[in-house]
Amino acid sequence: MYKSFSMELAGRTLTVDVGRVGKQANGCAFMHYGDTTVLSTATASEKPREGIDFFPLSVEFEEKMYAVGKIPGGFNKREGKASENAVLTSRVIDRPMRPLFPKDYRNDVTLNNMVMSVDPECRPELVGMLGSAIATCISDIPFDGPCAMTQMGMIDGEFIVNPSQEQWAKGDLKLTVASTAEKVIMIEAGANLISDEKMIEAIYKCHEVNQTIIEFINNIVAEVGKPKHSYESCAIPEELFAAIKEIVPPQEMEEAVFTDEKQVREENIRQITERLEEAFADNEEWLNVLGEAIYQYQKKTVRKMILKDHKRPDGRAIDQIRPLASEVDIIPRVHGSAMFTRGQTQICNVTTLAPLSEIQKVDGLDENVTGKRYMHHYNFPSYSVGETKPSRGPGRREIGHGALAERALLPVLPSEEEFPYAIRSVSETFESNGSTSMASTCASCMSLMAAGVPLKDMVAGISCGLVTGDTDDDYLVLTDIQGLEDFFGDMDFKVTGTHEGISAIQMDIKIHGLTRPIVEEAIRRAHEARNFIMDTVMVNAIDKPRDHVGEFAPKIIQTKVDPDQISEVIGQRGKTINKIIDETGVKIDINDEGMVYICGVDQAMMDKALKIIRSIVDPIEVGQIYEGTVVRIMNFGAFVELAPNKDGMIHISKLAPQRVEKVEDVVNIGDVVKVKVLEVDKMGRINLSLKDVPQE
């Protein structure tokens, strides 16, 4: 049965069609927001997947290029691998929804969002986020929703609810907040150094809007929602827990997990696992879930010790940061490098500078984003956690962590006019025990400064964790969580910024939301921690950007020409510019506004190229001395090329103080001579003199 539901949302109409399309999916919402159309579906397998100890949720965000009237680029001319934006959007949908599914649910679930048309006033990412929530809520898939999402922009200090593509791209805030009816469950933000107070205000304005959407979703569910289906629970039998505790008492488990050495802890757990496997060798059913049972036992132990005894696994205080170290210039010949270490998390970052012609081209649904000048890439090899697996290129986690560190540095980067370079920053994870993305932010900041990128301020990041009890008031916020506290805790709240303001946030949780006091405390703790990191560690390695780029980095000179003169610099079929490049060995880029970028490693050749270009576009001035090449000889004089397509003539009478019988007695073709401009007549002809040039 086809039904349509509508509500007014931020001045536009949001319409949800149910029962119109996609009827074989467990749940389908045909979403319309303005002229943006997204088909969102939720589908679950009939039976649980065997042999797994996690919930197999997949979230897809499919960008169809026909949605913006484009044919995809590339040889195949069809959509292929998901874009970075699609991957990041999928993660933003996944993170708030995953905790709302039953923890013991093992059926495969796929949330698919297909973008079919794009209205620049209504961002398709937001429509897909809402569509996934609605499709799941009206389906028969077990889900403790509803949840809703709102995006917030800010221009000139004014908040904009669900901004347009242009407002999103140009504003000082890119904030996405997901909520349940009671609490905030996900925060994703990029910001132009916004204060803690302003960020908290924006978060809870989003939360307020989410409540109106949740009321709308509840009305849809009441009318067309399906009863939730029963499922085969994969919960660990209580008898198994009891048997494990008989063999490994709580005190022994505490001693096993409470150490600051990750390898020691893993060895302790390995020995415990071997004992339990031997004890339960005759019980195949228990052996199949033993790994998950041991994980749950560790989790309960760690959570109890942190929450009740305020004791962390590595013995730190609740607000204490792990041991820190930083250094720069650890890799020779690269343009910039730095290493940042926090406990057993270690990141090496390398910066590469290149001409602006090497910016990353982006083929996507947003017309405002066609290229990326700054690229941050994050790599997480298996050896960093002591594992062995082949490298298959960056996965969604690596892309997400790289994008977070990229957002963290964007507000402090110089403009193209100030620093005409494309910039790539690569974070290599040498060792990992939690919060590598925040270590990447710190390492990247130092690496950029070491490369001579004139950052406006220093940036650092930290992650805060959470352990909760039975009530909203029973909780403990942890500063600088390590891997174990992330795995067994309830929150990973990452915040980056300068001393003054926030540049990025990424918050995800494993519970059904955070109260406002928790959010405020996490933001405050993160501010204190990043100030400590910058003031006591990073500043000792490098306290400000170097005033020049490195020895092996390309050098760039920029100059501006009248846009109408660009064709003169390029010449017919590129003849002029290619000749300059051949003569000097530099690389030259010109944009439509007339900015010319000369890139090379030999300063003398760069200066020569600049001189040639200026000679092409600058008017010839009477009375000035120029250097040129004799290109043609006639009986009455010689023609000298002052610049490409700019020749002047020296009359035979102006070749020397004395009478000259033959031009070749003074100059020959190919001679480089200094001449003085005597006249530029009404027809543009240039008359030169050799004899009037002062003798050196």
LUMLOLUM-680488 format. One line per field, with one value per residue (C-alpha): x, y, z; residue number from 1. Coordinates in pm, 1 decimal, padded with zeros to 6 digits, m for minus. Example, Ala and Ser with C-alpha at 12.3 -4.5 7.8 and 13.67 -1.06 7.14 Angstrom:
<rs>
px	01230.0  01367.0
py	m00450.0  m00106.0
pz	00780.0  00714.0
i	1  2
</rs>
This chain:
<rs>
px	00000.0  00150.4  00150.3  00324.8  00428.8  00557.4  00697.3  00853.8  01223.2  01443.2  01217.2  01187.7  00949.0  01072.3  00855.9  00879.2  00705.6  00646.8  00515.1  00577.9  00907.0  01145.3  00871.3  01088.9  01330.3  01253.2  01208.3  01217.8  01185.9  01173.0  01307.0  01246.2  01388.8  01340.4  01443.9  01696.8  01583.7  01739.9  01616.5  01694.8  01647.7  01708.3  01746.7  01830.1  01917.3  01673.6  01930.6  02236.9  02579.0  02761.6  03102.3  03111.3  03115.9  03002.4  02697.8  02747.1  02612.0  02694.0  02609.5  02632.0  02594.1  02578.0  02642.2  02481.8  02632.6  02306.6  02179.4  02365.6  02340.0  02693.6  02843.0  03109.2  03471.4  03714.6  03732.3  03424.8  03196.6  03005.7  03013.4  03276.2  03458.6  03288.0  03422.5  03582.5  03268.2  03051.9  03274.0  03267.4  02888.8  02846.6  03054.0  02847.4  02529.5  02680.7  02818.8  02494.6  02277.7  02499.9  02457.9  02077.4  02067.9  02059.5  02410.3  02339.6  02197.8  02406.3  02186.4  02346.2  02192.3  02252.6  02146.1  02164.5  02120.4  02106.5  02128.3  01905.7  01883.3  02055.6  01912.9  02207.7  01984.4  01931.2  02240.8  02194.1  02410.7  02152.3  01864.2  02043.3  02107.5  01739.2  01634.5  01839.7  01687.4  01331.4  01374.9  01509.3  01243.2  00952.0  01111.3  01073.9  01447.0  01504.5  01612.7  01591.9  01512.6  01409.9  01710.5  01747.6  02025.1  02062.7  02341.6  02440.7  02638.4  02745.3  02807.6  02899.3  02830.9  02473.7  02370.0  02208.9  02004.1  02059.9  02263.3  02279.2  02582.6  02727.9  02664.2  02816.2  03127.8  03185.0  03068.4  03272.2  03102.6  03022.7  02842.6  02636.5  02458.4  02250.6  02012.0  01760.5  01455.7  01666.1  02034.9  02300.9  02449.7  02692.5  02884.6  03092.7  03233.3  03476.9  03507.7  03698.1  03834.6  03500.9  03493.7  03389.4  03078.5  02968.3  03020.2  02813.6  02538.1  02537.2  02530.1  02221.7  02043.4  02081.4  01951.1  01639.5  01569.1  01622.6  01333.3  01088.9  01215.9  01185.3  00822.7  00767.0  00930.9  00720.1  00405.2  00523.2  00606.5  00269.1  00092.8  00302.6  00568.5  00606.5  00623.4  00986.5  01080.8  01218.1  01576.9  01817.9  02010.0  02385.4  02422.2  02684.3  02528.4  02543.3  02657.4  02970.8  03053.4  03009.7  03238.2  03504.2  03505.9  03559.4  03879.7  03988.9  03873.4  03806.4  04126.3  04335.7  04162.7  04231.1  04600.1  04604.2  04454.3  04589.1  04928.1  05058.5  05225.6  04987.7  05203.7  05217.7  04839.3  04785.5  05024.5  04837.7  04504.9  04656.0  04763.6  04419.7  04256.1  04470.9  04371.7  04003.5  04022.9  04179.9  03915.9  03624.3  03777.1  03476.6  03213.6  03207.3  02918.1  03112.3  03436.2  03256.9  03178.4  03473.8  03657.7  03357.8  03306.3  03666.6  03627.2  03312.7  03489.4  03777.7  03530.7  03335.8  03659.9  03805.8  03478.7  03426.8  03781.8  03762.3  03414.4  03417.1  03784.9  03899.3  04181.2  04294.3  04466.5  04802.1  04782.2  04727.4  04507.3  04167.7  04283.1  04645.6  04795.5  05034.2  05408.3  05464.5  05751.5  05791.4  06065.9  06103.8  06329.8  06355.7  06335.8  06607.9  06540.8  06161.2  06008.7  05905.6  05875.0  05783.4  05714.3  05470.9  05455.4  05188.9  05242.5  05242.0  05089.5  05345.3  05288.4  05542.9  05411.2  05572.2  05479.6  05517.4  05485.4  05401.4  05271.9  04900.8  04850.6  04884.9  04579.2  04354.1  04067.4  03731.1  03449.1  03144.5  02791.4  02891.4  02957.2  03140.3  03411.6  03615.2  03961.1  04152.1  04465.0  04543.9  04535.4  04592.2  04633.1  04649.6  04793.9  04749.6  04970.3  04913.7  05260.5  05160.1  04943.8  05165.5  04950.1  05012.8  04782.1  04836.5  04790.4  04484.1  04496.6  04309.9  03982.4  03694.0  03863.0  04183.3  03987.3  03786.6  04091.6  04272.2  03971.4  03948.1  04313.7  04268.7  03974.2  04179.0  04445.4  04234.5  04152.9  04520.0  04649.7  04768.0  04571.6  04689.2  04795.0  05006.9  05153.5  05096.4  05152.6  04951.0  05017.8  05006.4  05049.6  05087.6  05063.5  05232.1  05128.9  05443.0  05273.0  04913.9  04747.6  04456.7  04386.5  04618.7  04406.0  04479.4  04850.6  04828.7  04694.1  04986.5  05248.2  05098.0  05103.6  05474.0  05559.2  05388.5  05574.3  05903.2  05828.8  05795.8  05417.8  05321.5  05045.7  04845.4  04860.3  04957.7  04696.0  04676.5  04416.2  04316.7  04052.7  03838.3  03661.1  03371.6  03259.1  02897.8  02707.1  02338.3  02219.1  02285.1  02477.3  02702.8  02985.7  03353.7  03518.9  03874.9  04139.4  04356.6  04209.4  04430.6  04310.4  04173.6  03968.8  03834.5  03737.0  03573.4  03449.8  03137.2  03273.7  03550.2  03529.7  03803.9  03857.1  04123.1  04199.0  04428.2  04455.0  04160.9  03911.4  03793.5  03881.9  03729.3  03525.2  03445.3  03238.2  03095.2  02958.0  02847.1  02556.8  02223.1  02343.1  02524.2  02383.3  02480.3  02710.0  02913.9  02947.3  03051.1  03305.2  03458.8  03502.6  03653.9  03892.8  03999.9  04076.9  04295.8  04475.7  04553.2  04690.9  04917.2  05039.1  05119.8  05278.8  05495.0  05585.8  05519.0  05669.3  05997.6  06030.4  05929.8  05768.0  05675.9  05678.4  06013.4  06049.2  06145.8  06067.0  06321.0  06623.8  06457.8  06114.8  06020.4  06043.4  05759.2  05755.9  05418.2  05329.4  05008.4  04925.2  04616.6  04380.0  04361.7  04738.0  04731.6  04717.4  05033.0  05221.3  05097.6  05140.0  04991.1  04945.4  05158.0  05465.6  05571.7  05527.7  05685.9  05988.8  06027.3  05998.1  06256.2  06500.6  06471.7  06358.9  06086.6  05718.7  05467.1  05098.4  04851.9  04496.8  04200.3  04252.9  04599.6  04803.5  05126.6  05316.9  05677.0  05804.2  06155.6  06465.1  06715.7  06651.6  06847.5  06635.7  06315.3  06421.2  06496.9  06152.5  05991.3  06190.9  06077.7  05712.6  05724.1  05888.3  05597.6  05322.4  05484.5  05476.2  05804.6  05912.1  06094.6  06434.0  06480.8  06764.9  06672.4  06866.8  06771.8  06890.4  06966.8  06726.3  06742.6  06982.2  06892.2  07103.1  06956.8  06980.6  06930.6  06615.4  06643.0  06394.8  06327.4  06063.8  05865.7  05672.4  05830.5  06102.2  06265.0  06493.4  06838.6  06894.3  07245.9  07307.5  07238.8  07475.7  07790.1  07919.3  08118.1  07986.3  07907.7  07942.8  07798.9  07566.1  07763.6  08067.4  07894.7  07638.0  07548.2  07246.1  07239.8  07430.7  07286.1  07302.5  07185.2  06980.5  06804.3  06445.4  06430.4  06069.6  05752.0  05556.9  05182.0  05189.3  05370.1  05704.4  06000.5  06310.9  06630.0  06982.3  07300.3  07529.5  07323.1  07365.0  07602.1  07930.5  08003.5
py	00000.0  00330.3  00619.5  00954.5  01156.8  01515.6  01766.8  02110.3  02092.8  02404.5  02587.1  02301.7  02010.0  01662.4  01388.8  01015.8  00770.1  00423.9  00130.4  00303.9  00131.9  m00127.5  m00346.6  m00656.9  m00486.9  m00522.3  m00146.0  00119.1  00495.9  00694.6  01028.1  01373.4  01693.7  01982.7  01824.3  01592.9  01230.4  00935.5  00577.1  00429.5  00060.8  m00166.3  m00539.3  m00827.3  m01190.6  m01453.2  m01635.6  m01528.2  m01560.0  m01853.3  m01833.6  m01461.1  m01267.7  m00928.2  m00765.3  m00772.9  m00430.9  m00279.5  00078.7  00198.8  00548.8  00528.5  00849.5  00825.3  01083.3  01118.6  01284.0  01600.2  01548.3  01414.0  01115.6  00955.4  01013.0  00734.9  00471.6  00270.7  00573.9  00419.9  00444.4  00226.8  00244.1  00458.8  00812.3  00939.9  01144.4  00833.0  00636.5  00914.5  00948.8  00573.5  00593.4  00882.1  00676.4  00360.0  00507.9  00626.9  00340.3  00044.3  00079.1  00075.5  m00278.6  m00565.8  m00657.7  m01029.3  m00991.3  m01174.1  m01145.4  m00957.2  m00612.2  m00377.0  m00013.1  00116.4  00478.8  00557.8  00925.8  00976.0  01354.2  01643.1  01984.1  02208.4  02354.0  02012.3  01805.0  01437.9  01316.4  01443.1  01287.6  00951.8  00966.4  01027.4  00770.9  00494.5  00569.9  00574.5  00260.1  00068.6  00198.3  00093.1  m00244.5  m00565.7  m00556.5  m00528.4  m00170.4  00048.8  00367.6  00603.6  00828.9  01142.7  01361.3  01733.5  01931.7  02278.6  02541.2  02887.3  03204.2  03536.3  03386.7  03284.6  02919.5  02767.0  02448.6  02198.3  02440.0  02425.1  02281.8  02631.8  02736.5  02408.0  02459.8  02826.7  02843.0  02828.2  02511.6  02168.6  01988.2  01669.4  01550.8  01234.3  01191.6  00958.0  01099.7  01150.5  01186.1  01274.9  00960.4  01088.6  01409.7  01482.7  01830.7  02044.6  02401.7  02720.9  02733.1  02771.1  02814.3  02527.0  02718.4  02792.3  02429.5  02300.1  02548.1  02423.3  02057.9  02107.8  02318.7  02015.3  01795.4  02013.3  01985.5  01608.9  01584.4  01720.9  01466.7  01180.5  01278.5  01268.1  00923.2  00792.6  00895.6  00707.5  00396.0  00406.7  00402.2  00174.1  00016.0  m00362.0  m00572.3  m00653.4  m01011.9  m01253.4  m01372.2  m01633.5  m01476.9  m01520.5  m01414.2  m01596.6  m01855.7  m01745.0  m02094.6  m02043.3  m01719.2  m01893.9  m02179.3  m01935.5  m01748.4  m02075.6  m02132.6  m01767.6  m01569.1  m01192.1  m01104.9  m01302.7  m01136.9  m00794.7  m00875.5  m01003.2  m00695.0  m00416.5  m00340.6  m00055.1  m00299.8  m00413.8  m00715.4  m00831.2  m00804.7  m00999.8  m01272.6  m01293.6  m01333.8  m01591.8  m01806.0  m01774.1  m01870.6  m02183.8  m02293.0  m02243.1  m02420.9  m02717.2  m02710.7  m02700.9  m02933.9  m03167.7  m02894.3  m02789.0  m02544.7  m02350.0  m02362.8  m02195.2  m01885.8  m01895.6  m01609.7  m01379.0  m01488.9  m01404.5  m01067.1  m00995.9  m01102.6  m00863.1  m00587.9  m00626.0  m00637.2  m00322.4  m00128.8  m00220.4  m00121.0  00212.7  00312.2  00191.7  00211.5  00486.8  00255.2  00253.2  m00049.4  00127.4  00292.7  00648.3  00907.2  00965.3  01287.7  01188.0  01165.1  00884.3  00962.4  01195.4  01254.4  01447.5  01519.1  01657.6  01591.9  01218.0  01128.1  01271.1  01435.7  01455.4  01803.3  01775.1  01502.1  01456.9  01179.0  01195.4  00929.2  00890.9  00579.1  00284.7  00490.2  00626.2  00814.3  00931.9  01201.2  01308.3  01625.7  01668.0  02002.1  02037.3  02295.3  02377.3  02186.4  01868.5  01926.0  01621.6  01639.5  01540.0  01398.9  01409.1  01534.8  01866.4  02129.5  02343.7  02081.1  02007.6  01974.5  01932.5  02134.6  01975.0  01596.8  01399.7  01024.6  00778.8  00426.5  00153.2  m00150.4  m00474.5  m00471.7  m00164.3  m00392.9  m00699.7  m00878.4  m01028.8  m00962.2  m00847.7  m00483.0  m00426.6  m00048.5  00192.1  00069.7  00275.6  00318.3  00452.2  00689.9  00812.5  00870.1  01052.5  01277.5  01362.4  01467.0  01658.4  01855.6  01926.4  02121.8  02295.7  02611.4  02694.1  02637.6  02941.7  03050.7  02972.9  03336.1  03314.2  02973.1  02856.4  02485.7  02165.6  01988.1  01616.8  01490.3  01115.7  00957.1  00619.3  00425.2  00271.7  00147.8  00158.3  00134.6  00373.7  00717.7  00708.2  00968.5  01221.9  01136.4  01186.3  01536.5  01627.1  01469.6  01632.7  01977.3  01946.6  01796.9  02083.3  02341.0  02159.5  02171.2  02548.8  02562.9  02887.9  02752.7  03020.7  02831.0  02498.7  02219.8  01911.2  01646.8  01407.1  01141.5  01109.6  00792.9  00702.5  00429.9  00440.7  00271.3  00200.6  00563.4  00880.6  01027.5  00724.0  00778.1  00856.4  01049.1  00938.4  01158.7  00999.4  00650.6  00365.1  00069.0  m00136.3  00156.7  00217.2  m00150.0  m00189.9  00166.2  00342.7  00638.0  00760.7  01140.8  01293.1  01670.7  01870.6  02240.5  02526.7  02696.4  02914.1  02695.4  02361.8  02254.2  01903.6  01656.6  01291.8  01123.2  00772.9  00557.8  00205.0  00302.3  00472.9  00830.5  01089.3  01342.0  01706.8  01705.0  01423.0  01610.6  01930.8  01754.1  01568.6  01892.2  02066.6  01778.5  01766.5  02140.0  02108.3  01804.1  01951.1  02266.9  02048.6  01854.4  02167.5  02359.7  02085.0  01851.4  01973.1  02315.7  02151.0  01985.6  02289.6  02605.8  02779.4  02718.0  02748.8  03063.0  02871.0  02539.8  02258.7  02205.4  01932.7  02094.4  02272.0  02650.5  02858.8  03216.7  03370.4  03668.6  03809.3  03897.8  04050.5  03761.9  03906.3  03849.9  03480.5  03382.9  03587.4  03394.1  03060.8  03142.9  02968.1  02599.6  02651.8  02745.7  03039.4  02878.2  02551.9  02742.0  02908.5  02568.9  02414.7  02700.5  02707.4  02360.4  02501.7  02409.9  02686.3  02689.5  02966.4  02990.8  03174.2  03475.5  03533.8  03398.0  03248.9  02997.0  02917.4  02603.4  02465.7  02383.9  02617.1  02973.0  03127.9  02946.1  03038.6  03403.4  03376.7  03234.4  03511.9  03773.9  03630.5  03621.7  03977.4  04088.6  03940.7  04111.4  04432.7  04726.7  04832.7  05159.2  05431.8  05511.6  05172.0  04929.7  04576.6  04265.0  04078.9  03848.0  03951.2  03748.7  03915.5  04141.5  04376.0  04626.0  04912.1  04758.6  04462.6  04323.8  04226.0  03999.2  04167.1  03909.3  03641.3  03817.0  04152.8  04262.0  04602.3  04744.7  04904.8  05133.1  05104.5  05461.4  05358.9  05062.1  05252.4  05606.8  05595.8  05537.7  05171.3  05049.3  04702.4  04580.1  04255.2  04460.3  04522.6  04244.4  03902.4  03675.8  03510.5  03784.3  03883.3  04260.9  04536.1  04804.7  05125.9  05192.0  05518.7  05512.6  05308.7  05460.6  05474.5  05141.6  04973.5  04954.3  04968.2  05165.0  05072.0  05201.9  05013.0  05313.4  05492.9  05213.8  05335.5  05149.6  04939.2
pz	00000.0  m00115.6  00130.0  00128.0  00431.9  00442.2  00690.5  00670.8  00756.8  00758.3  00515.0  00264.6  00227.2  00317.3  00162.8  00226.5  m00006.2  00141.8  m00062.6  m00394.9  m00488.8  m00345.8  m00206.5  m00167.3  00072.4  00443.7  00450.1  00177.2  00193.8  m00131.1  m00005.5  m00155.1  m00007.9  m00247.8  m00578.1  m00415.5  m00444.7  m00262.2  m00254.6  00088.0  00165.6  00464.1  00401.4  00636.2  00575.7  00697.0  00910.1  01110.5  00953.6  01108.4  01274.1  01352.4  01679.4  01547.0  01390.7  01007.7  00906.9  00566.9  00472.6  00113.1  m00032.2  m00411.5  m00604.1  m00948.5  m01181.7  m01372.4  m01054.0  m01160.3  m01535.4  m01582.4  m01759.4  m01536.3  m01630.3  m01711.4  m01981.0  m01876.8  m01841.5  m01554.5  m01176.9  m01013.4  m00683.2  m00421.3  m00396.8  m00077.0  m00008.1  m00047.3  00191.7  00452.2  00422.4  00469.4  00787.3  00922.1  00867.5  01015.2  01336.0  01500.9  01375.5  01462.9  01844.4  01805.6  01666.0  01919.6  02038.3  01989.2  01635.4  01371.7  01060.7  00771.0  00730.7  00437.2  00433.0  00076.2  m00030.6  m00401.7  m00494.8  m00800.3  m00826.8  m00654.0  m00571.3  m00470.4  m00197.7  m00033.4  00034.3  m00065.9  00225.2  00474.0  00279.0  00271.8  00646.4  00719.5  00460.9  00623.9  00963.3  00826.7  00612.7  00913.7  01152.2  00925.5  00846.1  01045.6  01134.9  01513.3  01578.6  01886.8  01698.1  01572.9  01527.4  01319.0  01182.2  01125.4  00964.5  01080.7  00894.0  01003.3  00802.1  00965.1  01307.6  01218.8  01230.5  00919.7  00963.9  00680.9  00464.4  00085.7  m00093.1  m00138.0  00223.1  00344.4  00133.4  00221.1  00583.1  00901.9  01029.2  00886.7  01169.4  01155.9  01469.4  01516.8  01808.3  01960.6  02137.7  02452.3  02366.9  02112.9  01955.6  01690.6  01614.5  01304.4  01253.8  01063.7  01185.5  01128.6  01485.5  01661.5  02039.3  02265.3  02372.5  02015.7  01914.8  02207.6  02119.0  01758.5  01865.9  02079.0  01818.0  01591.8  01872.6  01899.0  01525.2  01546.7  01792.5  01533.0  01277.5  01528.3  01592.9  01214.0  01189.6  01480.4  01292.4  00982.9  01186.4  01361.6  01026.6  00803.1  01027.0  01026.1  01344.5  01431.1  01352.7  01608.0  01568.6  01692.5  01979.0  01987.4  02349.9  02558.9  02795.5  03160.6  03257.1  03046.7  03227.7  03560.9  03452.7  03328.8  03660.6  03845.9  03647.3  03614.5  03920.5  03876.0  04062.8  03812.8  03516.2  03668.8  03699.7  03339.5  03177.5  03397.9  03242.1  03028.1  02787.2  02515.7  02428.5  02793.0  02823.3  02501.6  02621.5  02954.4  02772.5  02537.1  02832.3  02993.6  02664.1  02634.8  02986.1  02911.7  02576.0  02751.7  03024.7  02777.2  02517.6  02534.7  02500.0  02133.8  02183.9  02445.6  02245.2  01951.8  02162.1  02401.6  02230.3  02262.9  02623.9  02716.9  02544.3  02747.2  03068.6  02996.8  02915.6  03239.4  03437.5  03281.3  03304.9  03669.1  03768.9  03582.5  03693.9  04053.4  04146.2  03906.5  03805.6  03441.0  03280.2  03255.3  03597.5  03471.2  03637.5  03475.6  03304.6  03245.3  02896.1  02805.7  02768.0  02471.9  02230.3  01906.2  01653.8  01302.7  01001.0  01063.5  00692.3  00461.2  00123.1  00164.1  00177.9  00542.4  00806.0  01171.8  01418.9  01709.2  01981.6  02249.9  02459.2  02218.9  01937.9  01692.7  01366.4  01109.9  00876.2  00550.0  00358.9  m00017.3  m00197.9  m00566.8  m00817.3  m00802.3  m01126.3  m00919.7  m00699.8  m00674.6  m00921.9  m00771.7  m00986.4  m00762.1  m00709.2  m00550.7  m00817.5  m00557.9  m00505.6  m00817.4  m00667.1  m00342.2  m00285.5  00052.6  00082.4  00401.1  00356.2  00645.3  00633.6  00891.5  00813.0  01000.1  01160.1  01362.2  01579.8  01556.2  01297.9  00956.9  00665.5  00306.8  00213.0  m00004.2  m00015.6  00212.2  00358.9  00494.0  00830.9  00673.1  00450.5  00748.9  00969.7  00688.2  00627.9  00998.4  01020.1  00693.7  00834.2  01147.3  00955.2  00689.5  00892.5  00954.1  00601.3  00404.5  00098.7  m00254.1  m00291.7  00023.4  m00057.1  m00417.4  m00361.5  m00370.7  m00040.5  00038.0  00392.8  00450.0  00795.8  00833.0  01143.4  01292.6  01608.9  01729.2  02066.0  02023.6  01878.2  01576.3  01396.5  01669.5  01661.4  01282.6  01340.0  01566.2  01338.2  01028.9  01189.8  01275.1  00935.9  00751.6  00959.6  00897.8  00522.8  00537.9  00501.5  00680.0  00905.4  01085.7  01414.7  01570.8  01582.2  01803.5  01880.0  02155.4  02210.5  02521.4  02629.2  02855.5  03090.0  03206.1  03484.0  03536.9  03549.4  03348.6  03641.0  03681.6  03434.3  03402.6  03117.1  03032.9  02870.6  02599.3  02566.8  02462.7  02255.2  02544.6  02677.5  02327.5  02276.4  02616.7  02670.5  02548.4  02353.2  02126.0  02127.3  01909.5  01909.9  01724.3  01732.7  01826.6  02164.2  02067.2  01885.4  01746.0  01392.4  01384.6  01589.8  01538.0  01805.5  01797.6  02075.9  02157.3  02381.3  02322.2  02351.4  02561.9  02804.3  02767.6  03074.4  02916.7  02585.3  02761.8  02982.3  02687.2  02489.6  02793.3  02865.8  02501.1  02502.6  02812.1  02670.4  02329.2  02491.8  02706.5  02401.2  02203.2  02490.3  02638.6  02351.0  01997.3  02059.3  02163.6  01824.6  01618.2  01750.0  01423.2  01047.2  00878.0  00668.0  00354.2  00189.4  00209.2  m00010.0  m00214.7  m00241.3  m00563.1  m00553.1  m00693.1  m00820.4  m00893.8  m01107.9  m01247.0  m01604.4  m01759.3  m01848.4  m02200.5  m02231.7  m02137.0  m02504.3  m02570.5  m02300.7  m02431.7  m02798.5  m03097.7  m03012.3  m02700.9  m02902.4  m02682.5  m02341.7  m02454.0  m02578.7  m02236.9  m02067.1  m02301.9  m02243.8  m01865.2  m01755.5  m01531.8  m01505.3  m01576.6  m01480.5  m01567.4  m01436.0  m01586.4  m01359.1  m01503.5  m01211.1  m01343.7  m01131.6  m01224.4  m01052.8  m01052.0  m00848.3  m01021.5  m00902.0  m01190.7  m01449.0  m01265.7  m01267.5  m01639.4  m01711.0  m01506.8  m01696.9  m02031.3  m01927.8  m01796.1  m02117.9  m02312.9  m02116.8  m01996.1  m02241.2  m02396.8  m02233.2  m02423.1  m02273.4  m02107.3  m02171.5  m02285.4  m02372.8  m02687.1  m02960.3  m03317.0  m03532.0  m03874.0  m04067.6  m04353.1  m04546.1  m04344.5  m03998.3  m03761.7  m03596.9  m03231.4  m03049.1  m02713.4  m02618.0  m02800.4  m03078.7  m02985.4  m03231.5  m03259.8  m03526.0  m03489.0  m03787.1  m03926.4  m03814.0  m03453.0  m03441.1  m03342.4  m03277.3  m03597.9  m03951.6  m04021.8  m04378.8  m04323.9  m04048.1  m04010.2  m03909.9  m03575.6  m03516.4  m03650.7  m03621.0  m03280.3  m03099.8  m02761.9  m02730.1  m02498.7  m02668.6  m02573.4  m02683.5  m02873.7  m02989.5  m03012.5  m03301.2  m03354.4  m03538.6  m03248.6  m03426.4  m03190.0  m03280.3  m03096.1  m03053.9  m02978.3  m02966.7  m02698.7  m02442.5  m02166.7  m02171.8  m01859.7
i	1  2  3  4  5  6  7  8  9  10  11  12  13  14  15  16  17  18  19  20  21  22  23  24  25  26  27  28  29  30  31  32  33  34  35  36  37  38  39  40  41  42  43  44  45  46  47  48  49  50  51  52  53  54  55  56  57  58  59  60  61  62  63  64  65  66  67  68  69  70  71  72  73  74  75  76  77  78  79  80  81  82  83  84  85  86  87  88  89  90  91  92  93  94  95  96  97  98  99  100  101  102  103  104  105  106  107  108  109  110  111  112  113  114  115  116  117  118  119  120  121  122  123  124  125  126  127  128  129  130  131  132  133  134  135  136  137  138  139  140  141  142  143  144  145  146  147  148  149  150  151  152  153  154  155  156  157  158  159  160  161  162  163  164  165  166  167  168  169  170  171  172  173  174  175  176  177  178  179  180  181  182  183  184  185  186  187  188  189  190  191  192  193  194  195  196  197  198  199  200  201  202  203  204  205  206  207  208  209  210  211  212  213  214  215  216  217  218  219  220  221  222  223  224  225  226  227  228  229  230  231  232  233  234  235  236  237  238  239  240  241  242  243  244  245  246  247  248  249  250  251  252  253  254  255  256  257  258  259  260  261  262  263  264  265  266  267  268  269  270  271  272  273  274  275  276  277  278  279  280  281  282  283  284  285  286  287  288  289  290  291  292  293  294  295  296  297  298  299  300  301  302  303  304  305  306  307  308  309  310  311  312  313  314  315  316  317  318  319  320  321  322  323  324  325  326  327  328  329  330  331  332  333  334  335  336  337  338  339  340  341  342  343  344  345  346  347  348  349  350  351  352  353  354  355  356  357  358  359  360  361  362  363  364  365  366  367  368  369  370  371  372  373  374  375  376  377  378  379  380  381  382  383  384  385  386  387  388  389  390  391  392  393  394  395  396  397  398  399  400  401  402  403  404  405  406  407  408  409  410  411  412  413  414  415  416  417  418  419  420  421  422  423  424  425  426  427  428  429  430  431  432  433  434  435  436  437  438  439  440  441  442  443  444  445  446  447  448  449  450  451  452  453  454  455  456  457  458  459  460  461  462  463  464  465  466  467  468  469  470  471  472  473  474  475  476  477  478  479  480  481  482  483  484  485  486  487  488  489  490  491  492  493  494  495  496  497  498  499  500  501  502  503  504  505  506  507  508  509  510  511  512  513  514  515  516  517  518  519  520  521  522  523  524  525  526  527  528  529  530  531  532  533  534  535  536  537  538  539  540  541  542  543  544  545  546  547  548  549  550  551  552  553  554  555  556  557  558  559  560  561  562  563  564  565  566  567  568  569  570  571  572  573  574  575  576  577  578  579  580  581  582  583  584  585  586  587  588  589  590  591  592  593  594  595  596  597  598  599  600  601  602  603  604  605  606  607  608  609  610  611  612  613  614  615  616  617  618  619  620  621  622  623  624  625  626  627  628  629  630  631  632  633  634  635  636  637  638  639  640  641  642  643  644  645  646  647  648  649  650  651  652  653  654  655  656  657  658  659  660  661  662  663  664  665  666  667  668  669  670  671  672  673  674  675  676  677  678  679  680  681  682  683  684  685  686  687  688  689  690  691  692  693  694  695  696
</rs>
